[in-house]
């Protein structure tokens, strides 16, 4: 499943569908717009309270990322520093976070791995 420029809560919908449907073997997601304030998250306010240690967009990506069921899949959140978007005003901003998830093979479902490199045998040859 690939989701690019998923506005608002569509990123969460994609993660829920990945978690729910074992036929989806992998997920690549690039969240875009954050949910509206009326939907409950106030990430811009939280970012300000954190003295901009993380942007509202980064907090949104972490929120989506942590909804992936780690009992079913390995996952990662990466940032592409070369991907910069220009606003109409000419200002630069980054919507450059990518969420990757890959479902464990059935024989390993529910088992956690300890870190990078040790999960190579958990996936089929094609993965």
Residue frames as qw, qx, qy, qz and C-alpha x, y, z in Angstrom:
[[0.000, 0.892, 0.452, 0.000, 0.00, 0.00, 0.00],
 [0.420, 0.082, 0.017, 0.904, 1.35, 3.41, -0.95],
 [0.075, -0.887, -0.453, 0.049, -0.06, 6.65, 0.37],
 [0.429, 0.030, 0.042, 0.902, 1.41, 9.97, -0.78],
 [0.115, -0.177, -0.042, -0.977, 0.02, 13.39, 0.13],
 [0.364, -0.508, -0.776, -0.081, -2.70, 11.93, 2.35],
 [0.096, -0.480, 0.105, -0.866, -4.40, 14.95, 3.83],
 [0.595, -0.446, 0.170, -0.646, -5.82, 15.16, 7.31],
 [0.661, -0.311, 0.618, -0.290, -6.73, 11.87, 8.89],
 [0.869, 0.393, -0.203, -0.223, -6.33, 9.84, 5.67],
 [0.303, 0.541, -0.751, 0.226, -2.85, 8.84, 6.87],
 [0.408, -0.215, 0.732, -0.502, -4.44, 7.28, 9.95],
 [0.849, 0.256, 0.133, -0.443, -6.99, 5.52, 7.73],
 [0.666, 0.525, -0.528, -0.047, -4.16, 3.99, 5.70],
 [0.043, 0.410, -0.828, 0.381, -2.40, 2.72, 8.84],
 [0.639, -0.031, 0.533, -0.554, -5.64, 1.28, 10.22],
 [0.861, 0.378, -0.111, -0.322, -6.24, -0.54, 6.93],
 [0.454, 0.525, -0.707, 0.139, -2.67, -1.89, 6.97],
 [0.231, -0.295, 0.783, -0.497, -3.10, -3.12, 10.55],
 [0.715, 0.125, 0.392, -0.566, -6.50, -4.67, 9.77],
 [0.854, 0.454, -0.064, -0.246, -5.76, -6.36, 6.45],
 [0.674, -0.442, 0.537, 0.248, -3.09, -9.10, 6.55],
 [0.752, 0.482, 0.367, 0.259, -3.12, -9.21, 2.73],
 [0.221, 0.944, -0.154, 0.190, -1.27, -5.88, 2.69],
 [0.890, -0.058, -0.182, 0.415, 2.38, -6.92, 3.02],
 [0.489, -0.107, -0.090, 0.861, 3.96, -3.45, 3.15],
 [0.015, 0.930, 0.363, -0.061, 3.11, 0.20, 3.64],
 [0.439, 0.047, 0.050, 0.896, 4.88, 3.31, 2.34],
 [0.089, -0.865, -0.495, -0.004, 3.31, 6.50, 3.58],
 [0.328, 0.131, -0.057, 0.934, 4.17, 10.18, 3.20],
 [0.079, -0.737, -0.603, 0.295, 1.76, 12.13, 5.41],
 [0.228, 0.503, 0.226, 0.802, 0.79, 15.57, 4.28],
 [0.256, -0.549, 0.027, -0.795, -1.59, 17.96, 5.93],
 [0.053, -0.008, -0.829, 0.556, -2.33, 17.59, 9.60],
 [0.129, -0.599, -0.786, -0.080, -5.85, 17.06, 10.87],
 [0.116, -0.681, -0.135, -0.711, -7.96, 20.11, 11.52],
 [0.037, -0.281, 0.607, -0.742, -8.00, 21.46, 15.06],
 [0.702, -0.148, 0.063, -0.694, -11.64, 20.41, 15.33],
 [0.866, 0.075, -0.481, -0.116, -10.50, 16.77, 15.00],
 [0.812, -0.575, -0.100, 0.014, -8.81, 16.97, 18.40],
 [0.784, -0.100, -0.020, 0.612, -5.06, 17.24, 17.82],
 [0.006, 1.000, -0.013, -0.019, -3.43, 20.58, 18.56],
 [0.875, 0.010, 0.048, 0.482, 0.04, 19.83, 17.25],
 [0.323, 0.682, -0.033, 0.655, 1.00, 23.42, 16.45],
 [0.462, -0.793, 0.115, -0.381, 0.30, 24.40, 20.06],
 [0.917, -0.350, 0.112, 0.154, 2.29, 21.41, 21.33],
 [0.733, 0.372, 0.007, 0.570, 5.19, 22.28, 19.02],
 [0.018, 0.795, -0.115, 0.595, 5.28, 25.81, 20.44],
 [0.700, -0.666, 0.142, -0.215, 5.25, 24.44, 23.99],
 [0.924, -0.121, 0.143, 0.334, 8.22, 22.25, 23.08],
 [0.151, -0.804, 0.259, 0.514, 10.03, 25.42, 21.94],
 [0.644, 0.652, -0.257, -0.307, 9.95, 24.16, 18.35],
 [0.399, -0.442, 0.799, 0.089, 12.09, 21.09, 19.24],
 [0.309, 0.208, 0.878, 0.301, 9.80, 19.28, 16.80],
 [0.251, 0.013, -0.282, -0.926, 7.59, 20.86, 14.17],
 [0.673, 0.125, 0.363, -0.633, 3.86, 20.23, 14.19],
 [0.768, 0.395, -0.385, -0.326, 4.35, 18.16, 11.02],
 [0.325, 0.359, -0.848, 0.217, 7.00, 15.99, 12.71],
 [0.348, -0.065, 0.708, -0.611, 4.67, 15.45, 15.68],
 [0.774, 0.271, 0.035, -0.572, 1.90, 14.46, 13.26],
 [0.650, 0.406, -0.631, -0.123, 4.17, 11.94, 11.54],
 [0.064, 0.246, -0.871, 0.421, 5.15, 10.44, 14.91],
 [0.581, 0.066, 0.446, -0.678, 1.46, 10.21, 15.84],
 [0.821, 0.343, -0.214, -0.403, 0.71, 8.27, 12.63],
 [0.442, 0.458, -0.764, 0.103, 3.87, 6.16, 12.90],
 [0.127, -0.212, 0.826, -0.507, 3.04, 4.98, 16.41],
 [0.745, 0.115, 0.223, -0.618, -0.32, 3.64, 15.25],
 [0.653, 0.344, -0.644, -0.200, 1.37, 0.81, 13.30],
 [0.899, -0.367, 0.119, -0.208, 0.87, -2.51, 15.11],
 [0.071, 0.704, -0.706, 0.028, 4.45, -3.55, 16.00],
 [0.669, -0.143, 0.710, -0.171, 3.25, -7.11, 16.73],
 [0.784, 0.486, 0.381, -0.056, 2.56, -7.51, 13.00],
 [0.619, 0.714, 0.054, 0.323, 5.20, -5.42, 11.27],
 [0.559, -0.310, -0.016, 0.769, 8.58, -3.81, 11.44],
 [0.220, 0.906, 0.315, 0.178, 8.50, -0.12, 10.70],
 [0.521, -0.181, -0.008, 0.834, 10.63, 2.96, 10.33],
 [0.130, 0.950, 0.263, -0.107, 10.16, 6.71, 10.06],
 [0.624, -0.058, 0.221, 0.747, 12.68, 8.45, 7.84],
 [0.124, 0.895, 0.128, -0.409, 13.22, 12.03, 6.77],
 [0.687, 0.380, 0.300, 0.541, 14.51, 12.99, 3.32],
 [0.281, -0.658, -0.056, 0.696, 16.54, 16.17, 3.77],
 [0.195, -0.097, 0.533, 0.817, 16.64, 16.73, -0.01],
 [0.029, -0.559, -0.744, -0.364, 12.87, 16.92, -0.37],
 [0.061, -0.368, -0.299, 0.879, 11.81, 20.54, 0.14],
 [0.192, 0.681, 0.664, 0.240, 8.56, 22.11, -0.98],
 [0.126, 0.029, -0.005, 0.992, 8.08, 25.75, -1.91],
 [0.157, 0.643, 0.631, -0.405, 4.95, 27.52, -0.78],
 [0.363, 0.778, 0.401, 0.320, 3.23, 29.96, -3.15],
 [0.187, -0.979, 0.039, 0.073, 4.82, 32.76, -1.15],
 [0.527, 0.679, -0.454, 0.235, 8.27, 31.33, -1.93],
 [0.449, -0.610, 0.563, -0.330, 8.91, 30.14, 1.62],
 [0.511, 0.243, -0.823, -0.051, 10.54, 26.72, 1.97],
 [0.642, -0.347, 0.474, -0.493, 9.07, 24.03, 4.16],
 [0.190, 0.270, -0.936, -0.120, 9.48, 20.30, 4.43],
 [0.852, -0.046, 0.230, -0.468, 6.81, 17.65, 4.26],
 [0.505, 0.563, -0.649, -0.081, 9.51, 15.07, 3.87],
 [0.416, -0.319, 0.792, -0.313, 8.85, 12.25, 6.33],
 [0.665, 0.141, -0.611, -0.405, 8.27, 8.73, 5.10],
 [0.649, -0.286, 0.585, -0.394, 6.77, 5.91, 7.09],
 [0.533, 0.288, -0.752, -0.260, 7.68, 2.37, 6.07],
 [0.666, -0.244, 0.582, -0.399, 6.17, -0.82, 7.44],
 [0.518, 0.274, -0.757, -0.289, 6.68, -4.41, 6.38],
 [0.848, -0.295, 0.072, -0.434, 4.55, -7.22, 7.73],
 [0.323, -0.451, 0.830, -0.058, 6.30, -10.11, 9.45],
 [0.439, 0.078, -0.834, -0.325, 6.07, -13.56, 7.89],
 [0.740, -0.406, -0.260, -0.470, 3.21, -15.59, 9.41],
 [0.827, -0.148, -0.474, 0.264, 5.58, -17.80, 11.40],
 [0.431, 0.018, -0.355, 0.829, 7.00, -14.73, 13.15],
 [0.245, -0.642, -0.272, -0.673, 3.84, -12.73, 13.69],
 [0.641, -0.729, -0.159, -0.179, 3.71, -11.35, 17.20],
 [0.799, -0.289, -0.053, 0.525, 7.44, -11.77, 17.86],
 [0.039, 0.990, -0.095, -0.099, 9.47, -8.64, 18.27],
 [0.808, 0.269, -0.115, 0.511, 12.98, -8.19, 16.98],
 [0.535, -0.631, -0.172, 0.535, 15.64, -6.23, 18.76],
 [0.036, -0.801, 0.139, 0.581, 16.88, -3.94, 16.05],
 [0.517, 0.715, -0.307, -0.358, 18.43, -3.31, 12.67],
 [0.283, 0.526, -0.791, -0.132, 19.77, -6.26, 10.79],
 [0.202, -0.125, 0.940, -0.245, 18.35, -9.07, 12.90],
 [0.627, 0.356, 0.446, -0.530, 15.00, -9.24, 11.12],
 [0.269, 0.459, -0.627, -0.569, 16.36, -10.35, 7.75],
 [0.076, 0.005, -0.990, -0.120, 15.19, -13.95, 8.13],
 [0.295, 0.358, 0.660, -0.591, 11.68, -12.91, 9.16],
 [0.505, 0.567, -0.015, -0.651, 10.60, -12.07, 5.63],
 [0.871, 0.333, 0.358, 0.042, 10.00, -14.10, 2.53],
 [0.638, -0.060, 0.376, 0.669, 12.69, -14.14, -0.17],
 [0.276, 0.675, 0.418, 0.542, 10.84, -11.56, -2.29],
 [0.268, -0.949, -0.153, -0.070, 10.78, -9.03, 0.56]]
